[in-house]
Amino acid sequence: MLRLSDHEVKMMEQRIRLEQQRTYQANKMVDNLHHKYFFQHIFQPKR
């Protein structure tokens, strides 16, 4: 069994948290883009 020091464990948790935040923000950006294009396609023909 590999023993990790407290510092290494903290660093790993921090990295995992950062990765989760980054993917969450990326997903939110993609969602916003999808909504933007979706609404454009709905509302443009009625002009």
mmCIF entry with sequence, helices, sheets and N, C-alpha, C, O atoms, coordinates in Angstrom:
data_MODEL
# 
_entry.id   MODEL 
# 
_entity.id                         1 
_entity.type                       polymer 
_entity.pdbx_number_of_molecules   1 
# 
_entity_poly.entity_id                      1 
_entity_poly.type                           'polypeptide(L)' 
_entity_poly.nstd_linkage                   no 
_entity_poly.nstd_monomer                   no 
_entity_poly.pdbx_seq_one_letter_code       MLRLSDHEVKMMEQRIRLEQQRTYQANKMVDNLHHKYFFQHIFQPKR 
_entity_poly.pdbx_seq_one_letter_code_can   MLRLSDHEVKMMEQRIRLEQQRTYQANKMVDNLHHKYFFQHIFQPKR 
_entity_poly.pdbx_strand_id                 A 
# 
loop_
_entity_poly_seq.entity_id 
_entity_poly_seq.num 
_entity_poly_seq.mon_id 
_entity_poly_seq.hetero 
1 1  MET n 
1 2  LEU n 
1 3  ARG n 
1 4  LEU n 
1 5  SER n 
1 6  ASP n 
1 7  HIS n 
1 8  GLU n 
1 9  VAL n 
1 10 LYS n 
1 11 MET n 
1 12 MET n 
1 13 GLU n 
1 14 GLN n 
1 15 ARG n 
1 16 ILE n 
1 17 ARG n 
1 18 LEU n 
1 19 GLU n 
1 20 GLN n 
1 21 GLN n 
1 22 ARG n 
1 23 THR n 
1 24 TYR n 
1 25 GLN n 
1 26 ALA n 
1 27 ASN n 
1 28 LYS n 
1 29 MET n 
1 30 VAL n 
1 31 ASP n 
1 32 ASN n 
1 33 LEU n 
1 34 HIS n 
1 35 HIS n 
1 36 LYS n 
1 37 TYR n 
1 38 PHE n 
1 39 PHE n 
1 40 GLN n 
1 41 HIS n 
1 42 ILE n 
1 43 PHE n 
1 44 GLN n 
1 45 PRO n 
1 46 LYS n 
1 47 ARG n 
# 
_struct_asym.id          A 
_struct_asym.entity_id   1 
# 
loop_
_struct_conf.conf_type_id 
_struct_conf.id 
_struct_conf.pdbx_PDB_helix_id 
_struct_conf.beg_label_comp_id 
_struct_conf.beg_label_asym_id 
_struct_conf.beg_label_seq_id 
_struct_conf.pdbx_beg_PDB_ins_code 
_struct_conf.end_label_comp_id 
_struct_conf.end_label_asym_id 
_struct_conf.end_label_seq_id 
_struct_conf.pdbx_end_PDB_ins_code 
_struct_conf.beg_auth_comp_id 
_struct_conf.beg_auth_asym_id 
_struct_conf.beg_auth_seq_id 
_struct_conf.end_auth_comp_id 
_struct_conf.end_auth_asym_id 
_struct_conf.end_auth_seq_id 
_struct_conf.pdbx_PDB_helix_class 
_struct_conf.details 
_struct_conf.pdbx_PDB_helix_length 
HELX_P HELX_P1 AA1 ASP A 6  ? PHE A 43 ? ASP A 6  PHE A 43 1 ? 38 
HELX_P HELX_P2 AA2 GLN A 44 ? LYS A 46 ? GLN A 44 LYS A 46 5 ? 3  
# 
_struct_conf_type.id          HELX_P 
_struct_conf_type.criteria    ? 
_struct_conf_type.reference   ? 
# 
loop_
_atom_site.group_PDB 
_atom_site.id 
_atom_site.type_symbol 
_atom_site.label_atom_id 
_atom_site.label_alt_id 
_atom_site.label_comp_id 
_atom_site.label_asym_id 
_atom_site.label_entity_id 
_atom_site.label_seq_id 
_atom_site.pdbx_PDB_ins_code 
_atom_site.Cartn_x 
_atom_site.Cartn_y 
_atom_site.Cartn_z 
_atom_site.occupancy 
_atom_site.B_iso_or_equiv 
_atom_site.pdbx_formal_charge 
_atom_site.auth_seq_id 
_atom_site.auth_comp_id 
_atom_site.auth_asym_id 
_atom_site.auth_atom_id 
_atom_site.pdbx_PDB_model_num 
ATOM 1   N N  . MET A 1 1  ? 0.852   -1.200 0.000   1.00 0.00 ? 1  MET A N  1 
ATOM 2   C CA . MET A 1 1  ? 0.000   0.000  0.000   1.00 0.00 ? 1  MET A CA 1 
ATOM 3   C C  . MET A 1 1  ? 0.885   1.246  0.000   1.00 0.00 ? 1  MET A C  1 
ATOM 4   O O  . MET A 1 1  ? 1.828   1.355  0.783   1.00 0.00 ? 1  MET A O  1 
ATOM 5   N N  . LEU A 1 2  ? 0.569   2.156  -0.870  1.00 0.00 ? 2  LEU A N  1 
ATOM 6   C CA . LEU A 1 2  ? 1.358   3.383  -0.988  1.00 0.00 ? 2  LEU A CA 1 
ATOM 7   C C  . LEU A 1 2  ? 0.889   4.393  0.048   1.00 0.00 ? 2  LEU A C  1 
ATOM 8   O O  . LEU A 1 2  ? -0.295  4.723  0.120   1.00 0.00 ? 2  LEU A O  1 
ATOM 9   N N  . ARG A 1 3  ? 1.826   4.877  0.845   1.00 0.00 ? 3  ARG A N  1 
ATOM 10  C CA . ARG A 1 3  ? 1.453   5.867  1.859   1.00 0.00 ? 3  ARG A CA 1 
ATOM 11  C C  . ARG A 1 3  ? 1.703   7.268  1.325   1.00 0.00 ? 3  ARG A C  1 
ATOM 12  O O  . ARG A 1 3  ? 2.784   7.568  0.817   1.00 0.00 ? 3  ARG A O  1 
ATOM 13  N N  . LEU A 1 4  ? 0.700   8.116  1.445   1.00 0.00 ? 4  LEU A N  1 
ATOM 14  C CA . LEU A 1 4  ? 0.838   9.502  1.031   1.00 0.00 ? 4  LEU A CA 1 
ATOM 15  C C  . LEU A 1 4  ? 0.919   10.386 2.263   1.00 0.00 ? 4  LEU A C  1 
ATOM 16  O O  . LEU A 1 4  ? 0.236   10.160 3.262   1.00 0.00 ? 4  LEU A O  1 
ATOM 17  N N  . SER A 1 5  ? 1.758   11.382 2.171   1.00 0.00 ? 5  SER A N  1 
ATOM 18  C CA . SER A 1 5  ? 1.814   12.339 3.272   1.00 0.00 ? 5  SER A CA 1 
ATOM 19  C C  . SER A 1 5  ? 0.578   13.231 3.223   1.00 0.00 ? 5  SER A C  1 
ATOM 20  O O  . SER A 1 5  ? -0.094  13.315 2.195   1.00 0.00 ? 5  SER A O  1 
ATOM 21  N N  . ASP A 1 6  ? 0.283   13.895 4.336   1.00 0.00 ? 6  ASP A N  1 
ATOM 22  C CA . ASP A 1 6  ? -0.881  14.786 4.386   1.00 0.00 ? 6  ASP A CA 1 
ATOM 23  C C  . ASP A 1 6  ? -0.799  15.841 3.286   1.00 0.00 ? 6  ASP A C  1 
ATOM 24  O O  . ASP A 1 6  ? -1.801  16.184 2.660   1.00 0.00 ? 6  ASP A O  1 
ATOM 25  N N  . HIS A 1 7  ? 0.417   16.350 3.062   1.00 0.00 ? 7  HIS A N  1 
ATOM 26  C CA . HIS A 1 7  ? 0.589   17.392 2.052   1.00 0.00 ? 7  HIS A CA 1 
ATOM 27  C C  . HIS A 1 7  ? 0.205   16.858 0.668   1.00 0.00 ? 7  HIS A C  1 
ATOM 28  O O  . HIS A 1 7  ? -0.505  17.526 -0.083  1.00 0.00 ? 7  HIS A O  1 
ATOM 29  N N  . GLU A 1 8  ? 0.676   15.658 0.339   1.00 0.00 ? 8  GLU A N  1 
ATOM 30  C CA . GLU A 1 8  ? 0.368   15.096 -0.975  1.00 0.00 ? 8  GLU A CA 1 
ATOM 31  C C  . GLU A 1 8  ? -1.130  14.857 -1.140  1.00 0.00 ? 8  GLU A C  1 
ATOM 32  O O  . GLU A 1 8  ? -1.701  15.104 -2.203  1.00 0.00 ? 8  GLU A O  1 
ATOM 33  N N  . VAL A 1 9  ? -1.754  14.373 -0.066  1.00 0.00 ? 9  VAL A N  1 
ATOM 34  C CA . VAL A 1 9  ? -3.202  14.146 -0.133  1.00 0.00 ? 9  VAL A CA 1 
ATOM 35  C C  . VAL A 1 9  ? -3.925  15.462 -0.377  1.00 0.00 ? 9  VAL A C  1 
ATOM 36  O O  . VAL A 1 9  ? -4.838  15.527 -1.200  1.00 0.00 ? 9  VAL A O  1 
ATOM 37  N N  . LYS A 1 10 ? -3.523  16.514 0.337   1.00 0.00 ? 10 LYS A N  1 
ATOM 38  C CA . LYS A 1 10 ? -4.160  17.830 0.154   1.00 0.00 ? 10 LYS A CA 1 
ATOM 39  C C  . LYS A 1 10 ? -3.978  18.314 -1.279  1.00 0.00 ? 10 LYS A C  1 
ATOM 40  O O  . LYS A 1 10 ? -4.917  18.820 -1.894  1.00 0.00 ? 10 LYS A O  1 
ATOM 41  N N  . MET A 1 11 ? -2.760  18.157 -1.810  1.00 0.00 ? 11 MET A N  1 
ATOM 42  C CA . MET A 1 11 ? -2.500  18.610 -3.170  1.00 0.00 ? 11 MET A CA 1 
ATOM 43  C C  . MET A 1 11 ? -3.379  17.852 -4.168  1.00 0.00 ? 11 MET A C  1 
ATOM 44  O O  . MET A 1 11 ? -3.935  18.443 -5.093  1.00 0.00 ? 11 MET A O  1 
ATOM 45  N N  . MET A 1 12 ? -3.497  16.537 -3.968  1.00 0.00 ? 12 MET A N  1 
ATOM 46  C CA . MET A 1 12 ? -4.326  15.746 -4.877  1.00 0.00 ? 12 MET A CA 1 
ATOM 47  C C  . MET A 1 12 ? -5.779  16.193 -4.805  1.00 0.00 ? 12 MET A C  1 
ATOM 48  O O  . MET A 1 12 ? -6.432  16.358 -5.835  1.00 0.00 ? 12 MET A O  1 
ATOM 49  N N  . GLU A 1 13 ? -6.289  16.389 -3.594  1.00 0.00 ? 13 GLU A N  1 
ATOM 50  C CA . GLU A 1 13 ? -7.678  16.832 -3.444  1.00 0.00 ? 13 GLU A CA 1 
ATOM 51  C C  . GLU A 1 13 ? -7.878  18.186 -4.106  1.00 0.00 ? 13 GLU A C  1 
ATOM 52  O O  . GLU A 1 13 ? -8.894  18.428 -4.759  1.00 0.00 ? 13 GLU A O  1 
ATOM 53  N N  . GLN A 1 14 ? -6.887  19.075 -3.929  1.00 0.00 ? 14 GLN A N  1 
ATOM 54  C CA . GLN A 1 14 ? -6.984  20.405 -4.532  1.00 0.00 ? 14 GLN A CA 1 
ATOM 55  C C  . GLN A 1 14 ? -7.046  20.286 -6.058  1.00 0.00 ? 14 GLN A C  1 
ATOM 56  O O  . GLN A 1 14 ? -7.845  20.955 -6.713  1.00 0.00 ? 14 GLN A O  1 
ATOM 57  N N  . ARG A 1 15 ? -6.184  19.418 -6.613  1.00 0.00 ? 15 ARG A N  1 
ATOM 58  C CA . ARG A 1 15 ? -6.151  19.267 -8.067  1.00 0.00 ? 15 ARG A CA 1 
ATOM 59  C C  . ARG A 1 15 ? -7.485  18.718 -8.564  1.00 0.00 ? 15 ARG A C  1 
ATOM 60  O O  . ARG A 1 15 ? -8.014  19.177 -9.576  1.00 0.00 ? 15 ARG A O  1 
ATOM 61  N N  . ILE A 1 16 ? -8.025  17.733 -7.847  1.00 0.00 ? 16 ILE A N  1 
ATOM 62  C CA . ILE A 1 16 ? -9.310  17.144 -8.250  1.00 0.00 ? 16 ILE A CA 1 
ATOM 63  C C  . ILE A 1 16 ? -10.399 18.206 -8.206  1.00 0.00 ? 16 ILE A C  1 
ATOM 64  O O  . ILE A 1 16 ? -11.228 18.295 -9.111  1.00 0.00 ? 16 ILE A O  1 
ATOM 65  N N  . ARG A 1 17 ? -10.391 19.018 -7.138  1.00 0.00 ? 17 ARG A N  1 
ATOM 66  C CA . ARG A 1 17 ? -11.408 20.066 -7.008  1.00 0.00 ? 17 ARG A CA 1 
ATOM 67  C C  . ARG A 1 17 ? -11.289 21.055 -8.162  1.00 0.00 ? 17 ARG A C  1 
ATOM 68  O O  . ARG A 1 17 ? -12.297 21.460 -8.741  1.00 0.00 ? 17 ARG A O  1 
ATOM 69  N N  . LEU A 1 18 ? -10.061 21.443 -8.498  1.00 0.00 ? 18 LEU A N  1 
ATOM 70  C CA . LEU A 1 18 ? -9.865  22.380 -9.603  1.00 0.00 ? 18 LEU A CA 1 
ATOM 71  C C  . LEU A 1 18 ? -10.391 21.785 -10.904 1.00 0.00 ? 18 LEU A C  1 
ATOM 72  O O  . LEU A 1 18 ? -11.066 22.468 -11.674 1.00 0.00 ? 18 LEU A O  1 
ATOM 73  N N  . GLU A 1 19 ? -10.081 20.507 -11.150 1.00 0.00 ? 19 GLU A N  1 
ATOM 74  C CA . GLU A 1 19 ? -10.551 19.858 -12.374 1.00 0.00 ? 19 GLU A CA 1 
ATOM 75  C C  . GLU A 1 19 ? -12.073 19.868 -12.424 1.00 0.00 ? 19 GLU A C  1 
ATOM 76  O O  . GLU A 1 19 ? -12.656 20.161 -13.468 1.00 0.00 ? 19 GLU A O  1 
ATOM 77  N N  . GLN A 1 20 ? -12.723 19.550 -11.305 1.00 0.00 ? 20 GLN A N  1 
ATOM 78  C CA . GLN A 1 20 ? -14.183 19.529 -11.276 1.00 0.00 ? 20 GLN A CA 1 
ATOM 79  C C  . GLN A 1 20 ? -14.737 20.917 -11.563 1.00 0.00 ? 20 GLN A C  1 
ATOM 80  O O  . GLN A 1 20 ? -15.695 21.058 -12.323 1.00 0.00 ? 20 GLN A O  1 
ATOM 81  N N  . GLN A 1 21 ? -14.137 21.950 -10.956 1.00 0.00 ? 21 GLN A N  1 
ATOM 82  C CA . GLN A 1 21 ? -14.611 23.316 -11.205 1.00 0.00 ? 21 GLN A CA 1 
ATOM 83  C C  . GLN A 1 21 ? -14.453 23.665 -12.679 1.00 0.00 ? 21 GLN A C  1 
ATOM 84  O O  . GLN A 1 21 ? -15.343 24.268 -13.280 1.00 0.00 ? 21 GLN A O  1 
ATOM 85  N N  . ARG A 1 22 ? -13.305 23.280 -13.266 1.00 0.00 ? 22 ARG A N  1 
ATOM 86  C CA . ARG A 1 22 ? -13.048 23.644 -14.660 1.00 0.00 ? 22 ARG A CA 1 
ATOM 87  C C  . ARG A 1 22 ? -14.074 22.964 -15.565 1.00 0.00 ? 22 ARG A C  1 
ATOM 88  O O  . ARG A 1 22 ? -14.631 23.607 -16.455 1.00 0.00 ? 22 ARG A O  1 
ATOM 89  N N  . THR A 1 23 ? -14.328 21.677 -15.349 1.00 0.00 ? 23 THR A N  1 
ATOM 90  C CA . THR A 1 23 ? -15.290 20.988 -16.207 1.00 0.00 ? 23 THR A CA 1 
ATOM 91  C C  . THR A 1 23 ? -16.682 21.574 -15.996 1.00 0.00 ? 23 THR A C  1 
ATOM 92  O O  . THR A 1 23 ? -17.453 21.696 -16.947 1.00 0.00 ? 23 THR A O  1 
ATOM 93  N N  . TYR A 1 24 ? -17.012 21.942 -14.745 1.00 0.00 ? 24 TYR A N  1 
ATOM 94  C CA . TYR A 1 24 ? -18.325 22.531 -14.470 1.00 0.00 ? 24 TYR A CA 1 
ATOM 95  C C  . TYR A 1 24 ? -18.480 23.837 -15.240 1.00 0.00 ? 24 TYR A C  1 
ATOM 96  O O  . TYR A 1 24 ? -19.514 24.075 -15.864 1.00 0.00 ? 24 TYR A O  1 
ATOM 97  N N  . GLN A 1 25 ? -17.436 24.697 -15.196 1.00 0.00 ? 25 GLN A N  1 
ATOM 98  C CA . GLN A 1 25 ? -17.516 25.980 -15.897 1.00 0.00 ? 25 GLN A CA 1 
ATOM 99  C C  . GLN A 1 25 ? -17.594 25.762 -17.400 1.00 0.00 ? 25 GLN A C  1 
ATOM 100 O O  . GLN A 1 25 ? -18.343 26.456 -18.088 1.00 0.00 ? 25 GLN A O  1 
ATOM 101 N N  . ALA A 1 26 ? -16.826 24.801 -17.917 1.00 0.00 ? 26 ALA A N  1 
ATOM 102 C CA . ALA A 1 26 ? -16.857 24.521 -19.355 1.00 0.00 ? 26 ALA A CA 1 
ATOM 103 C C  . ALA A 1 26 ? -18.247 24.051 -19.765 1.00 0.00 ? 26 ALA A C  1 
ATOM 104 O O  . ALA A 1 26 ? -18.769 24.473 -20.796 1.00 0.00 ? 26 ALA A O  1 
ATOM 105 N N  . ASN A 1 27 ? -18.847 23.177 -18.958 1.00 0.00 ? 27 ASN A N  1 
ATOM 106 C CA . ASN A 1 27 ? -20.193 22.695 -19.271 1.00 0.00 ? 27 ASN A CA 1 
ATOM 107 C C  . ASN A 1 27 ? -21.192 23.843 -19.248 1.00 0.00 ? 27 ASN A C  1 
ATOM 108 O O  . ASN A 1 27 ? -22.096 23.901 -20.082 1.00 0.00 ? 27 ASN A O  1 
ATOM 109 N N  . LYS A 1 28 ? -21.029 24.764 -18.289 1.00 0.00 ? 28 LYS A N  1 
ATOM 110 C CA . LYS A 1 28 ? -21.950 25.900 -18.222 1.00 0.00 ? 28 LYS A CA 1 
ATOM 111 C C  . LYS A 1 28 ? -21.809 26.764 -19.470 1.00 0.00 ? 28 LYS A C  1 
ATOM 112 O O  . LYS A 1 28 ? -22.808 27.211 -20.033 1.00 0.00 ? 28 LYS A O  1 
ATOM 113 N N  . MET A 1 29 ? -20.561 27.004 -19.910 1.00 0.00 ? 29 MET A N  1 
ATOM 114 C CA . MET A 1 29 ? -20.343 27.801 -21.114 1.00 0.00 ? 29 MET A CA 1 
ATOM 115 C C  . MET A 1 29 ? -21.003 27.133 -22.315 1.00 0.00 ? 29 MET A C  1 
ATOM 116 O O  . MET A 1 29 ? -21.669 27.793 -23.113 1.00 0.00 ? 29 MET A O  1 
ATOM 117 N N  . VAL A 1 30 ? -20.813 25.819 -22.439 1.00 0.00 ? 30 VAL A N  1 
ATOM 118 C CA . VAL A 1 30 ? -21.415 25.089 -23.560 1.00 0.00 ? 30 VAL A CA 1 
ATOM 119 C C  . VAL A 1 30 ? -22.931 25.199 -23.500 1.00 0.00 ? 30 VAL A C  1 
ATOM 120 O O  . VAL A 1 30 ? -23.583 25.413 -24.522 1.00 0.00 ? 30 VAL A O  1 
ATOM 121 N N  . ASP A 1 31 ? -23.492 25.055 -22.307 1.00 0.00 ? 31 ASP A N  1 
ATOM 122 C CA . ASP A 1 31 ? -24.944 25.183 -22.151 1.00 0.00 ? 31 ASP A CA 1 
ATOM 123 C C  . ASP A 1 31 ? -25.410 26.564 -22.606 1.00 0.00 ? 31 ASP A C  1 
ATOM 124 O O  . ASP A 1 31 ? -26.407 26.686 -23.317 1.00 0.00 ? 31 ASP A O  1 
ATOM 125 N N  . ASN A 1 32 ? -24.679 27.610 -22.191 1.00 0.00 ? 32 ASN A N  1 
ATOM 126 C CA . ASN A 1 32 ? -25.078 28.967 -22.573 1.00 0.00 ? 32 ASN A CA 1 
ATOM 127 C C  . ASN A 1 32 ? -25.041 29.124 -24.086 1.00 0.00 ? 32 ASN A C  1 
ATOM 128 O O  . ASN A 1 32 ? -25.940 29.724 -24.675 1.00 0.00 ? 32 ASN A O  1 
ATOM 129 N N  . LEU A 1 33 ? -23.988 28.577 -24.722 1.00 0.00 ? 33 LEU A N  1 
ATOM 130 C CA . LEU A 1 33 ? -23.907 28.671 -26.180 1.00 0.00 ? 33 LEU A CA 1 
ATOM 131 C C  . LEU A 1 33 ? -25.087 27.950 -26.818 1.00 0.00 ? 33 LEU A C  1 
ATOM 132 O O  . LEU A 1 33 ? -25.711 28.472 -27.743 1.00 0.00 ? 33 LEU A O  1 
ATOM 133 N N  . HIS A 1 34 ? -25.393 26.756 -26.328 1.00 0.00 ? 34 HIS A N  1 
ATOM 134 C CA . HIS A 1 34 ? -26.518 26.000 -26.882 1.00 0.00 ? 34 HIS A CA 1 
ATOM 135 C C  . HIS A 1 34 ? -27.808 26.809 -26.748 1.00 0.00 ? 34 HIS A C  1 
ATOM 136 O O  . HIS A 1 34 ? -28.590 26.888 -27.695 1.00 0.00 ? 34 HIS A O  1 
ATOM 137 N N  . HIS A 1 35 ? -28.033 27.408 -25.582 1.00 0.00 ? 35 HIS A N  1 
ATOM 138 C CA . HIS A 1 35 ? -29.248 28.195 -25.374 1.00 0.00 ? 35 HIS A CA 1 
ATOM 139 C C  . HIS A 1 35 ? -29.287 29.362 -26.356 1.00 0.00 ? 35 HIS A C  1 
ATOM 140 O O  . HIS A 1 35 ? -30.327 29.655 -26.944 1.00 0.00 ? 35 HIS A O  1 
ATOM 141 N N  . LYS A 1 36 ? -28.135 30.029 -26.528 1.00 0.00 ? 36 LYS A N  1 
ATOM 142 C CA . LYS A 1 36 ? -28.090 31.190 -27.409 1.00 0.00 ? 36 LYS A CA 1 
ATOM 143 C C  . LYS A 1 36 ? -28.495 30.788 -28.827 1.00 0.00 ? 36 LYS A C  1 
ATOM 144 O O  . LYS A 1 36 ? -29.360 31.417 -29.436 1.00 0.00 ? 36 LYS A O  1 
ATOM 145 N N  . TYR A 1 37 ? -27.856 29.726 -29.348 1.00 0.00 ? 37 TYR A N  1 
ATOM 146 C CA . TYR A 1 37 ? -28.153 29.308 -30.719 1.00 0.00 ? 37 TYR A CA 1 
ATOM 147 C C  . TYR A 1 37 ? -29.587 28.794 -30.831 1.00 0.00 ? 37 TYR A C  1 
ATOM 148 O O  . TYR A 1 37 ? -30.277 29.048 -31.819 1.00 0.00 ? 37 TYR A O  1 
ATOM 149 N N  . PHE A 1 38 ? -30.022 28.066 -29.800 1.00 0.00 ? 38 PHE A N  1 
ATOM 150 C CA . PHE A 1 38 ? -31.383 27.524 -29.786 1.00 0.00 ? 38 PHE A CA 1 
ATOM 151 C C  . PHE A 1 38 ? -32.395 28.655 -29.926 1.00 0.00 ? 38 PHE A C  1 
ATOM 152 O O  . PHE A 1 38 ? -33.299 28.590 -30.759 1.00 0.00 ? 38 PHE A O  1 
ATOM 153 N N  . PHE A 1 39 ? -32.238 29.696 -29.104 1.00 0.00 ? 39 PHE A N  1 
ATOM 154 C CA . PHE A 1 39 ? -33.203 30.795 -29.143 1.00 0.00 ? 39 PHE A CA 1 
ATOM 155 C C  . PHE A 1 39 ? -33.080 31.575 -30.447 1.00 0.00 ? 39 PHE A C  1 
ATOM 156 O O  . PHE A 1 39 ? -34.083 32.049 -30.980 1.00 0.00 ? 39 PHE A O  1 
ATOM 157 N N  . GLN A 1 40 ? -31.855 31.713 -30.970 1.00 0.00 ? 40 GLN A N  1 
ATOM 158 C CA . GLN A 1 40 ? -31.704 32.402 -32.252 1.00 0.00 ? 40 GLN A CA 1 
ATOM 159 C C  . GLN A 1 40 ? -32.492 31.667 -33.331 1.00 0.00 ? 40 GLN A C  1 
ATOM 160 O O  . GLN A 1 40 ? -33.207 32.287 -34.119 1.00 0.00 ? 40 GLN A O  1 
ATOM 161 N N  . HIS A 1 41 ? -32.357 30.340 -33.362 1.00 0.00 ? 41 HIS A N  1 
ATOM 162 C CA . HIS A 1 41 ? -33.045 29.561 -34.390 1.00 0.00 ? 41 HIS A CA 1 
ATOM 163 C C  . HIS A 1 41 ? -34.560 29.664 -34.225 1.00 0.00 ? 41 HIS A C  1 
ATOM 164 O O  . HIS A 1 41 ? -35.296 29.655 -35.211 1.00 0.00 ? 41 HIS A O  1 
ATOM 165 N N  . ILE A 1 42 ? -35.023 29.762 -32.983 1.00 0.00 ? 42 ILE A N  1 
ATOM 166 C CA . ILE A 1 42 ? -36.475 29.854 -32.767 1.00 0.00 ? 42 ILE A CA 1 
ATOM 167 C C  . ILE A 1 42 ? -36.988 31.226 -33.207 1.00 0.00 ? 42 ILE A C  1 
ATOM 168 O O  . ILE A 1 42 ? -38.004 31.321 -33.894 1.00 0.00 ? 42 ILE A O  1 
ATOM 169 N N  . PHE A 1 43 ? -36.282 32.287 -32.808 1.00 0.00 ? 43 PHE A N  1 
ATOM 170 C CA . PHE A 1 43 ? -36.849 33.624 -32.971 1.00 0.00 ? 43 PHE A CA 1 
ATOM 171 C C  . PHE A 1 43 ? -36.485 34.272 -34.304 1.00 0.00 ? 43 PHE A C  1 
ATOM 172 O O  . PHE A 1 43 ? -37.174 35.200 -34.727 1.00 0.00 ? 43 PHE A O  1 
ATOM 173 N N  . GLN A 1 44 ? -35.431 33.820 -34.981 1.00 0.00 ? 44 GLN A N  1 
ATOM 174 C CA . GLN A 1 44 ? -35.044 34.496 -36.217 1.00 0.00 ? 44 GLN A CA 1 
ATOM 175 C C  . GLN A 1 44 ? -36.094 34.375 -37.329 1.00 0.00 ? 44 GLN A C  1 
ATOM 176 O O  . GLN A 1 44 ? -36.376 35.369 -37.999 1.00 0.00 ? 44 GLN A O  1 
ATOM 177 N N  . PRO A 1 45 ? -36.682 33.189 -37.548 1.00 0.00 ? 45 PRO A N  1 
ATOM 178 C CA . PRO A 1 45 ? -37.633 33.095 -38.672 1.00 0.00 ? 45 PRO A CA 1 
ATOM 179 C C  . PRO A 1 45 ? -38.842 34.014 -38.526 1.00 0.00 ? 45 PRO A C  1 
ATOM 180 O O  . PRO A 1 45 ? -39.476 34.348 -39.526 1.00 0.00 ? 45 PRO A O  1 
ATOM 181 N N  . LYS A 1 46 ? -39.175 34.428 -37.308 1.00 0.00 ? 46 LYS A N  1 
ATOM 182 C CA . LYS A 1 46 ? -40.377 35.242 -37.108 1.00 0.00 ? 46 LYS A CA 1 
ATOM 183 C C  . LYS A 1 46 ? -40.119 36.727 -37.341 1.00 0.00 ? 46 LYS A C  1 
ATOM 184 O O  . LYS A 1 46 ? -41.017 37.547 -37.153 1.00 0.00 ? 46 LYS A O  1 
ATOM 185 N N  . ARG A 1 47 ? -38.890 37.081 -37.752 1.00 0.00 ? 47 ARG A N  1 
ATOM 186 C CA . ARG A 1 47 ? -38.612 38.504 -37.971 1.00 0.00 ? 47 ARG A CA 1 
ATOM 187 C C  . ARG A 1 47 ? -39.332 38.982 -39.222 1.00 0.00 ? 47 ARG A C  1 
ATOM 188 O O  . ARG A 1 47 ? -39.229 40.154 -39.584 1.00 0.00 ? 47 ARG A O  1 
# 
